[in-house]
């Protein structure tokens, strides 16, 4: 039988206690090699560039960059690591956004340790890993992703003000950012929404948020 090669792992979570717990869980499987840890998305990106981990275990809700924003940053730089999100959230919007961003697994932190470890092993070896309640949602085609799910919090802030009728300059002043930064955010928004103009993006925003009232 061919010997299992070590799988390099990076743990990303802003809670030291959680990182320690994951580290102890992975220690149960000798072929996991933890090469880096990070307490933020920004730090995770730096470490991923340096250590090239085969697998990244990523918290969804962190201060600074969220897990989704971190995943987008990793994919934007073509970092090939497999990424499994660990979270307490089973919201279908979160699941949909991460699937669209190319996540390889989505596991609930309150899963049984043995099940959690088995799913991580599955993802590390090329499979996709979803906790049981999430697998059912993943297989359900009766719901459609909110097109605004993939926007960052700052992009949402900008879109909210644009939809309220503010000019780029007024948005910049209100959010205390530069005009150029507003333009960059709007360019990202139109790309993510697959529309050609801020007017089209505004119409989508107003329709979506009116429907959710």
C-alpha positions as CSV (number, residue, x, y, z in Angstrom):
1,X,0.0,0.0,0.0
2,X,1.4,3.4,-1.0
3,X,2.3,5.6,1.9
4,X,0.0,8.6,2.4
5,X,1.8,11.8,1.7
6,X,1.6,14.6,4.2
7,X,-1.1,17.2,3.5
8,X,0.0,20.8,4.3
9,X,-2.7,22.8,6.1
10,X,-3.3,26.4,7.1
11,X,-5.9,27.2,9.8
12,X,-7.6,30.6,9.5
13,X,-9.7,31.8,12.4
14,X,-9.7,34.9,14.5
15,X,-10.3,33.0,17.8
16,X,-7.1,31.4,19.2
17,X,-9.2,28.9,21.1
18,X,-10.8,27.7,17.9
19,X,-7.5,27.4,16.1
20,X,-6.1,25.4,19.0
21,X,-9.2,23.1,18.8
22,X,-8.8,22.5,15.1
23,X,-5.1,21.9,15.5
24,X,-5.8,19.2,18.2
25,X,-8.4,17.6,15.9
26,X,-6.0,17.4,12.9
27,X,-3.3,15.9,15.2
28,X,-5.5,12.8,15.3
29,X,-4.4,12.2,11.7
30,X,-0.6,12.0,11.3
31,X,-0.5,13.0,7.7
32,X,-1.8,16.5,8.3
33,X,1.0,19.0,8.5
34,X,0.0,22.4,9.8
35,X,2.3,24.8,8.0
36,X,0.7,28.1,9.0
37,X,-2.0,29.7,11.0
38,X,-3.7,33.1,10.5
39,X,-6.0,35.3,12.6
40,X,-7.3,37.3,9.7
41,X,-8.0,37.1,5.9
42,X,-5.3,39.5,5.1
43,X,-2.8,37.4,7.1
44,X,-4.1,34.2,5.4
45,X,-3.4,35.6,2.0
46,X,0.2,36.5,2.9
47,X,0.7,33.0,4.4
48,X,-0.8,31.3,1.5
49,X,1.6,33.0,-0.9
50,X,4.5,31.9,1.3
51,X,3.6,28.4,2.3
52,X,1.3,27.2,-0.5
53,X,-0.8,24.9,1.7
54,X,-2.7,22.1,0.0
55,X,-5.7,22.8,2.3
56,X,-7.0,25.9,3.9
57,X,-9.5,25.7,6.8
58,X,-11.2,29.0,6.8
59,X,-13.5,30.7,9.3
60,X,-16.5,32.4,7.7
61,X,-17.2,35.3,10.2
62,X,-14.0,37.1,11.0
63,X,-13.1,40.7,11.8
64,X,-11.7,42.5,8.8
65,X,-12.1,40.3,5.7
66,X,-14.9,37.8,6.0
67,X,-14.2,34.2,4.9
68,X,-16.0,34.9,1.6
69,X,-13.8,38.0,0.9
70,X,-10.7,36.0,1.8
71,X,-11.8,33.2,-0.5
72,X,-12.3,35.7,-3.3
73,X,-8.8,37.1,-2.7
74,X,-7.2,33.7,-2.8
75,X,-9.0,32.8,-6.0
76,X,-8.2,36.2,-7.6
77,X,-4.5,35.4,-7.1
78,X,-5.0,31.9,-8.5
79,X,-3.8,30.2,-5.3
80,X,-4.7,26.6,-5.9
81,X,-5.2,25.5,-2.3
82,X,-8.4,23.6,-1.6
83,X,-10.6,25.7,0.8
84,X,-13.0,24.3,3.4
85,X,-15.0,26.8,5.4
86,X,-15.8,26.1,9.0
87,X,-18.7,28.1,10.4
88,X,-21.7,28.2,12.8
89,X,-23.9,29.6,10.0
90,X,-26.2,27.4,8.0
91,X,-27.8,30.3,6.1
92,X,-28.4,29.3,2.5
93,X,-27.2,32.7,1.3
94,X,-23.8,32.0,2.8
95,X,-23.7,28.5,1.3
96,X,-24.7,29.8,-2.2
97,X,-22.1,32.6,-2.2
98,X,-19.3,30.3,-1.2
99,X,-20.3,27.7,-3.7
100,X,-20.2,30.3,-6.4
101,X,-16.8,31.4,-5.2
102,X,-15.4,27.9,-5.5
103,X,-15.3,26.6,-2.0
104,X,-14.4,22.8,-1.6
105,X,-16.3,22.3,1.6
106,X,-18.6,23.9,4.1
107,X,-18.7,22.4,7.6
108,X,-20.5,23.4,10.7
109,X,-18.3,23.9,13.7
110,X,-20.7,22.2,16.0
111,X,-20.5,18.9,14.1
112,X,-19.3,15.8,15.9
113,X,-15.5,15.9,16.0
114,X,-15.2,12.5,14.2
115,X,-17.6,13.6,11.4
116,X,-15.8,16.9,11.1
117,X,-12.4,15.2,10.8
118,X,-13.8,12.7,8.2
119,X,-15.1,15.5,6.1
120,X,-11.8,17.4,6.3
121,X,-10.0,14.3,5.1
122,X,-12.4,13.9,2.3
123,X,-11.9,17.5,1.1
124,X,-8.1,17.2,1.5
125,X,-8.1,14.1,-0.8
126,X,-10.0,15.8,-3.6
127,X,-13.6,15.4,-2.6
128,X,-16.2,18.0,-1.6
129,X,-17.3,18.1,2.0
130,X,-20.5,19.4,3.4
131,X,-22.1,18.8,6.8
132,X,-25.3,16.8,6.4
133,X,-27.8,19.7,6.9
134,X,-25.9,21.7,4.3
135,X,-25.7,18.9,1.8
136,X,-29.5,18.9,1.6
137,X,-29.6,22.6,0.8
138,X,-26.8,22.3,-1.7
139,X,-28.8,19.7,-3.6
140,X,-31.9,21.8,-3.6
141,X,-32.4,23.6,-6.9
142,X,-35.6,25.3,-5.7
143,X,-33.9,28.4,-4.5
144,X,-31.8,30.9,-6.4
145,X,-28.8,32.9,-5.1
146,X,-29.3,36.5,-4.3
147,X,-27.1,38.3,-6.8
148,X,-25.9,40.7,-4.1
149,X,-24.5,37.9,-1.9
150,X,-21.0,38.2,-3.4
151,X,-20.7,41.9,-2.7
152,X,-18.3,42.9,0.1
153,X,-19.7,44.9,3.0
154,X,-18.1,48.0,1.6
155,X,-19.5,47.4,-1.9
156,X,-22.9,47.1,-0.3
157,X,-22.4,50.4,1.6
158,X,-21.5,52.1,-1.7
159,X,-24.5,50.5,-3.5
160,X,-26.9,51.6,-0.8
161,X,-25.8,55.2,-1.1
162,X,-25.8,55.1,-4.9
163,X,-29.4,53.7,-4.9
164,X,-30.4,56.5,-2.6
165,X,-29.4,58.9,-5.4
166,X,-26.0,60.1,-4.2
167,X,-23.3,61.0,-6.7
168,X,-19.8,59.4,-6.5
169,X,-18.4,62.4,-4.8
170,X,-21.3,62.4,-2.2
171,X,-20.8,58.7,-1.6
172,X,-17.1,59.3,-1.1
173,X,-17.7,62.1,1.4
174,X,-20.3,60.1,3.3
175,X,-18.2,56.9,3.6
176,X,-14.9,58.9,4.0
177,X,-13.2,57.2,1.0
178,X,-11.8,58.7,-2.2
179,X,-13.8,59.2,-5.4
180,X,-11.5,56.7,-7.1
181,X,-12.3,54.1,-4.5
182,X,-16.0,54.6,-5.1
183,X,-15.4,54.0,-8.8
184,X,-13.4,50.8,-8.1
185,X,-16.2,49.5,-5.9
186,X,-18.9,50.3,-8.5
187,X,-16.8,48.6,-11.2
188,X,-16.6,45.5,-9.0
189,X,-20.3,45.7,-8.3
190,X,-21.3,45.8,-12.0
191,X,-18.9,43.0,-12.8
192,X,-20.3,40.8,-10.0
193,X,-23.9,41.6,-11.0
194,X,-23.1,41.1,-14.7
195,X,-24.6,44.5,-15.6
196,X,-23.1,47.3,-17.7
197,X,-23.9,50.4,-15.7
198,X,-24.5,51.8,-12.2
199,X,-28.1,52.5,-13.4
200,X,-28.7,48.8,-14.1
201,X,-27.1,47.9,-10.8
202,X,-29.3,50.4,-9.0
203,X,-32.4,49.0,-10.6
204,X,-31.4,45.5,-9.4
205,X,-30.7,46.7,-5.9
206,X,-34.0,48.5,-5.6
207,X,-35.9,45.6,-6.9
208,X,-34.1,43.1,-4.7
209,X,-34.5,45.2,-1.5
210,X,-38.1,46.1,-2.3
211,X,-38.9,42.4,-2.6
212,X,-37.2,41.7,0.7
213,X,-39.2,44.3,2.6
